[in-house]
């Protein structure tokens, strides 16, 4: 059996110059559609935390919802969505964060996670880390114990994983694409 990084490298579509010139987009929809690779990906994301008493998985909109729901199910944990501002119908907590050209906000329901709960943050990809860093800070703001951040893809040259590790949040990724 091939290692997971090799399987993912073969299963993830690469699209040059999307969404703008110079960007290499890593499209996981091809991996999601490949049932054996998708299942193995979820199993690999879950493995370190089986039996660790994880209370919640927090997923970043939108692909973090797909992966996070599957991981939460496997861990018998709850799922907490972290969404773009204005998408949640109840009392929320919010954090602003910087984008390449401006500022955006993300939010979650105030009661989605209880103080002290053990939480794993999940998304499909870590690049510069701005969104993930804001998500960690949002979770910590409501008292979550963020035990790890997990991603399918790491773009190590962009430094995002280091930002999370500087917040004392261990990072787990399954495949790296240097130079992106």
C-alpha positions as CSV (number, residue, x, y, z in Angstrom):
1,X,0.0,0.0,0.0
2,X,1.3,3.5,-0.9
3,X,1.9,6.0,1.8
4,X,-0.9,8.5,2.3
5,X,1.2,11.4,1.0
6,X,1.7,9.6,-2.3
7,X,-2.0,8.7,-2.6
8,X,-3.0,12.3,-1.9
9,X,-0.5,13.7,-4.3
10,X,-2.1,11.5,-7.0
11,X,-5.6,12.2,-6.0
12,X,-5.5,16.0,-5.6
13,X,-6.0,18.1,-8.7
14,X,-3.5,20.9,-9.4
15,X,-4.9,24.0,-11.1
16,X,-2.3,26.7,-12.1
17,X,-3.2,30.4,-12.1
18,X,-6.4,30.0,-10.1
19,X,-8.0,32.1,-8.7
20,X,-5.5,34.5,-10.0
21,X,-2.2,34.4,-12.0
22,X,0.7,33.0,-10.1
23,X,-1.4,30.9,-7.7
24,X,-1.3,27.1,-7.8
25,X,-4.7,25.9,-6.5
26,X,-4.8,22.5,-4.8
27,X,-8.3,21.1,-5.4
28,X,-9.4,18.3,-3.0
29,X,-12.7,17.7,-4.7
30,X,-11.0,15.0,-6.8
31,X,-9.8,13.3,-3.5
32,X,-13.3,13.6,-2.0
33,X,-14.7,11.8,-5.0
34,X,-12.3,8.9,-4.7
35,X,-13.9,6.8,-2.0
36,X,-10.9,4.7,-1.0
37,X,-8.5,7.8,-0.7
38,X,-11.2,9.9,1.0
39,X,-11.7,7.1,3.6
40,X,-8.0,6.7,4.2
41,X,-7.5,10.4,4.5
42,X,-10.2,10.6,7.2
43,X,-8.7,7.6,9.0
44,X,-5.2,9.3,8.9
45,X,-6.6,12.5,10.2
46,X,-8.4,10.7,13.1
47,X,-5.7,8.2,14.1
48,X,-3.6,10.3,16.6
49,X,-6.7,11.2,18.6
50,X,-8.6,7.9,18.9
51,X,-9.3,7.5,22.6
52,X,-8.0,11.0,23.5
53,X,-11.3,12.2,24.7
54,X,-11.8,14.8,22.0
55,X,-15.1,16.7,22.7
56,X,-15.5,18.7,19.5
57,X,-14.1,19.1,16.0
58,X,-14.2,22.7,14.7
59,X,-14.3,23.0,11.0
60,X,-13.5,26.1,8.9
61,X,-15.9,26.9,6.2
62,X,-16.3,25.3,3.7
63,X,-14.1,22.3,3.1
64,X,-13.4,22.0,6.8
65,X,-17.0,21.2,7.2
66,X,-16.7,18.1,4.9
67,X,-13.6,16.8,6.6
68,X,-14.6,17.9,10.1
69,X,-18.0,16.1,10.0
70,X,-16.3,12.9,9.0
71,X,-13.6,13.2,11.6
72,X,-16.1,14.1,14.4
73,X,-18.2,11.1,13.5
74,X,-15.2,8.8,13.8
75,X,-14.1,10.3,17.1
76,X,-17.7,10.3,18.5
77,X,-17.3,14.0,19.0
78,X,-19.5,17.0,18.3
79,X,-18.9,19.3,15.4
80,X,-18.7,23.1,15.6
81,X,-18.8,25.2,12.3
82,X,-16.6,28.3,12.0
83,X,-18.2,30.5,9.4
84,X,-17.9,33.7,7.6
85,X,-19.6,36.7,9.3
86,X,-23.3,36.8,9.0
87,X,-24.0,33.1,8.2
88,X,-25.1,31.9,11.7
89,X,-28.6,32.5,13.1
90,X,-27.9,32.6,16.9
91,X,-25.7,34.4,19.4
92,X,-22.1,34.4,18.0
93,X,-18.6,35.3,18.9
94,X,-16.5,36.9,16.2
95,X,-12.9,37.6,15.3
96,X,-11.4,39.9,12.6
97,X,-8.4,38.7,10.7
98,X,-6.2,40.0,7.9
99,X,-6.5,38.9,4.3
100,X,-4.0,39.7,1.5
101,X,-6.0,42.8,0.6
102,X,-8.1,43.8,3.6
103,X,-9.9,42.4,6.7
104,X,-12.6,39.8,7.1
105,X,-14.4,38.2,10.0
106,X,-15.4,34.7,11.1
107,X,-17.7,33.6,13.8
108,X,-19.2,30.7,15.6
109,X,-22.1,30.2,17.9
110,X,-21.2,31.3,21.5
111,X,-22.6,28.0,22.8
112,X,-20.9,25.7,20.3
113,X,-18.1,24.8,22.6
114,X,-18.0,24.8,26.4
115,X,-15.0,26.2,28.2
116,X,-12.3,23.5,28.7
117,X,-13.6,21.2,26.0
118,X,-10.8,19.4,24.0
119,X,-11.1,20.6,20.4
120,X,-9.4,19.8,17.1
121,X,-9.4,22.4,14.4
122,X,-9.7,21.1,10.8
123,X,-9.5,22.5,7.3
124,X,-8.3,21.2,4.0
125,X,-5.2,23.3,3.6
126,X,-2.8,25.4,5.6
127,X,-1.0,28.1,3.6
128,X,-0.2,31.5,5.2
129,X,-2.1,30.5,8.3
130,X,-4.1,33.7,8.7
131,X,-7.5,32.0,8.7
132,X,-6.4,29.1,10.9
133,X,-4.7,31.4,13.3
134,X,-7.8,33.5,13.7
135,X,-9.9,30.3,14.2
136,X,-7.5,29.1,16.9
137,X,-7.8,32.5,18.6
138,X,-11.6,32.5,18.3
139,X,-11.7,29.0,19.9
140,X,-9.4,30.1,22.7
141,X,-11.5,33.2,23.2
142,X,-14.5,31.0,24.3
143,X,-12.3,28.8,26.4
144,X,-11.6,25.8,24.2
145,X,-8.6,23.7,24.8
146,X,-7.3,23.5,21.2
147,X,-5.3,20.2,21.2
148,X,-4.3,20.3,17.5
149,X,-4.9,21.7,14.1
150,X,-5.1,19.2,11.2
151,X,-5.0,19.7,7.5
152,X,-4.8,17.5,4.5
153,X,-2.4,19.8,2.7
154,X,0.5,22.0,3.9
155,X,2.2,24.6,1.8
156,X,5.3,24.9,4.0
157,X,6.9,27.7,2.1
158,X,4.1,30.0,3.2
159,X,4.7,29.5,6.9
160,X,1.1,28.9,8.2
161,X,1.9,25.8,10.3
162,X,4.6,27.8,12.1
163,X,2.1,30.5,13.1
164,X,-0.1,27.9,14.8
165,X,2.8,26.2,16.5
166,X,3.8,29.6,17.9
167,X,0.4,29.6,19.6
168,X,1.3,26.2,21.1
169,X,-1.1,24.3,18.8
170,X,0.4,21.1,17.3
171,X,-0.1,20.8,13.6
172,X,-0.7,17.6,11.6
173,X,-0.7,17.5,7.8
174,X,-0.8,14.6,5.4
175,X,0.9,15.9,2.3
176,X,3.1,18.9,1.5
177,X,3.5,20.8,-1.7
178,X,6.7,22.9,-1.4
179,X,7.0,25.9,-3.6
180,X,3.3,26.9,-3.8
